[in-house]
Amino acid sequence: MSNRFLKIHPADNVWVALTDLKAGENILINNSSLTLVNDIPAKHKFVEKSLQPDDEIIMYGILVGKAMQPIPAGAAIGTHNVKHKASPYSGKTKSYSWTPPDVSKYENKAFLGYHRADGQVGTNNYWLVVPLVFCENRNVNAIRQAFEEGLGFSKPDPYKNYVSELARLYKEGKTDSIASASLQTAQSKGSSRLFKNIDGVKMLLHEGGCGGTRQDANTLCALIAGYIHNPNVAGATILSLGCQNAEVKTLQEKLKANDPKGAKPVIILDQQQTGTEQDLLSQAIQKTFIALIEAN
């Protein structure tokens, strides 16, 4: 295979240029020389053999079009000389049966997991913080930093810990000990996780939720609800601005479809109803912290 052009499927009768190819250039395909008729821009296609009108174009191993005019070998193809064509649709042609494996030997087996109220079992225990609209991404990032550092989820920073250790010695009046304090000692004093049974607080940022169509909003809310429904998730905190197309009620509908009894805790805060940004962050952190105590 040349690194300048590629046949995607063995059955294809077109090649894809991986870089710009020039008209008149001779290339080697299947040990045969082929002269390019046209300039072939990168990502565009050309034929290996001449085609006549109504000849089929095969790409990705399937029928994608037909020639509208004679196309010489080495010529580029596009909407100017190819028309769309697809294989006829056919219904079910055969049945498939599957015999499930014998799992009786696992009946008395167990593993360390997290039983959810809806019967699911997770192998991890995460809390999610999700903006309902991208306008809240900055607030979510503020919560990320607060929880990762405050609860010991972030990777220890040895140099930051070293400075903190030197500052502690200075405040305690132990200036004589500053010269003997080492980076290795500070590393061993890094913060530890407060909640041992919480694997982390994860932030799911996105760039949607504000405008778009109603279908866009429904899809986004369904996606967020799907993440929350995952058995590895203990619960979630949702930040809403209040004026976005992806409304709180839409998310609640999607959550109810996955969890009719509302067994999994979901904290939803609306900035326009809460007040200031500081009020929103304060409540989000406080309510999430209380929920983490329970999830732990």
N, C-alpha and C positions, 0 to 999 in steps of 0.2 A: 504493500500500500504506500503510495506517495504521500509525503506530508504536505503536498500542495493541492491534492484533490482526493476525493473519497467516494467510493460506492457504498451506500449505507446498508443495502441488503443484497445478497447474491443474485436475487431475481430481478433487480432493478436494471433498466436500460438507460438510466441517466446517472451522471456523476455530479458531485457537488464540489465546486471550487472552494478550497480552504484559504486561498489568497488570490489576489487579482492576477488573472491570466490574460496574456495579450494575443490578439489576432495574429495568425501566421506562426505562432509558436508551435513547435513540435514537441509533443509529450508522448511518453511510453505507457501504454495500457495493455495489460496482459501480453507483454512481449511484442506488441505491435505498435508502430508509430502512428500517431494521429495528429493531423494539423488542425489547429483551432481556426474556425471561420470567423468568429467574432471575439471581441473582448469579453471575458467572463469575469464580472466582479465577484469578489469573495462572497460566499454563501449562495451564489446563483448556480444554475444547473446547465449542463450541456449533454448532448447525446453522443453516444459512442458509434452508433451505426445510423445510416440514413433512414429516415421515416417518410412514409407516404401519407396523404390525407386519410384520416380515420384510423391510422395506426395507433395502438395504445401506448400510453406513458405509464410505466410501472415505477413507483417510488415507495420506499419502506416495505417493499414486497407486495404492495397492493396496487390496484388500478386507481389512478388519480386523474387521468385526462386522456385526450386524444389529439393527434396532430390535425390542424386545420389546413395545412398546406405542406408541400414538400419541405423537409428539414434535412439538410445535408449533415453528414457525420462531422462532428466537431463544432456544430453550431449551438448557440445559446437557445434556451427555451424560455418562454414567458407567456404572458397573456396575449402577446401579439401573434403567436403561432400555435398556441395550445388552448384547448377548451376543456372545461371540467367534464369528467366522466367518472362514474363509480360503478362498481359491480352491483348487480341486482340484489336487493335485500331478500333473504330467505329466512324462514322461521326455524323452529326447532327441528334439528335433523337426527338427533339421537338422545338417548337418556343416559344419565350417569348415576351409578349407584356407589355408595360409599359405606364400607363396614367399619364402624368405629373400633379403635383398638381396645383391648382388654385392660382396664385400669384398676382392676380389683386389688392389685398388689399395693396400690397407693391409698387404700381406704383408711388405714390407720396411721398414715403419715401426716405430719404437721410441720408448719414453718412459722417463723416469727412474722406476723403480719398485723394489719390494722383492719378490724371489722368495722364496716360502715353500717349505718342504720338501715340502709336499703338492701342489705345482704351482700354487697360487694366486699371484696377483701383487697387491700392495697399492700404493697411491699415497701412503700415510702409514705411519709407523712409531711406534706407540704401545705403551706398557706399561700394563697394567691392574692396579689393586689393588682387590680385591672382597671384601667380607665375606660369609661363608656364612650369617651370621645377623646381624640388626640390632644385636645386643649388641656387635658389633665395630665399629660405625660410628665410635665415638669414637677407636678406635685407628687406623682408616683415615684419619681426619681429621688425626691426629698425623703420620702418614706423609706425607700430602698437603703439610702445611706444611714438613716437613723436606726433601722432595725439590724442591718448587717453589722454595723459597728457596735451598737448598743447591746445586742444579744449574742455577740460572738460568732456570727455566721461568716464574717468576712475573713479573708486570708490575713494572718498576722503580718503587720508591717514591722520588721525588726528595727528599722531606723527610727520609726515613730515611737516604738516602745523604748528604744534607747534614750531618746530625748526625754520621754516621760519619766524614765528612771532617774536621769540626771536632774530633772526638775524636782522630783520628789526628794532627792538627797539635799538639794539646795534649800527647799522649804523647811526641811527638818533640821537645818543647820549643820548637816554632815558634809561640809565642803571638803574636808580632808579625804573623804571617801570617793569624791568625784573622779579623781585621777586614777583610782584603781577599779572603777566600774567598767565592766566590759560589755561589748555587744552581745556576746553569748549569754551572759546573765540576763540581759534584758529580753532576749528571745524566749528564754524559759519562763518568763513572767507574762507572756502574752495572754490576752483575754480568752476565757473559755466559754463554751456555749451555756447559756442559762437554761434553755429547755432541751433536755437530753433526748426527748422523744419527738422533737420537731426537726426534720431534715433541712428545713430552710424556708425562707419567705421569698417567693418568686414573683417577679414583676412581668406582666405581659403587656408590653407597649405596642401600639399600632398607630396607623395614620388615618383611621376611618372614624365613622360615627357622626360627623358634623352634617355634611350635605348628602348628595347622592340620591338614589331612588329609595322608595319604601322597601323594595326587595333587598337593596344593599344593607339597610338597617336591620332587616329581619335576619339576613345571613350572618351579619356581624354578631348580633345578640345570640343567635343559635350556636355560633362558634364559641363565644365566651361561656355560654351555658354548658357546652360540651366539655370544655376544659375543667370547669368546676365539678362536673359530674364524674370526672375520672376518679377511680378508687384510690389513687395515690394522693388525692387532694383532701385535706381535712375541712377546708372551708375557704371563703374568699371575702375580700374587701373590695367594693366597687366604688369608684369615684365618678360622679356625674356632674357636668357643668349645669345642666338644667334646661338648655335651649337647643340641644342637639337633636338630630333626626332619629338617632338610636335612643329611643325613650326608655326610661326606667320600666314602664309598664310592659314594654315589648320584651325586655330581658326577663322580667318576672314571669311572663307567659312561657318563655323558652325554658326557664328553670323549672317551672311547674310540670312541663311536659316530661322532663327527665326525672324529676323528684316530686311526685304528686303530693306527698305528705310534708314536704319542706323539711326533711330530716337533717339536711346538711346546712350548717350555719352560713349565711351570706349577709354581710354588712353592706348596706347601700347608703351612701351619703351624697346629697345633692348640694353643690356649692351655693347656688342661688337661694336655697332655703336655709342653709347653715349660717350664712353670713359672710364673714371675711375669709380670705385664704388661710389665715392663721387659725381661725376657728375650725375650718374644715380639717386641716392637718392635725390639729390638737385632738379633735374627736376621732379621726381615723386612727391615729396612733393609740389613743386610750382604749377604744373599743376593740381594736385588733389585738392589743396586748392582753386584754381580759379574755378574748377568745382563744389566744394561744395558750393561756393557762389551762383552759378546759381541754384543748386539743392535745396538750402534752400529757 
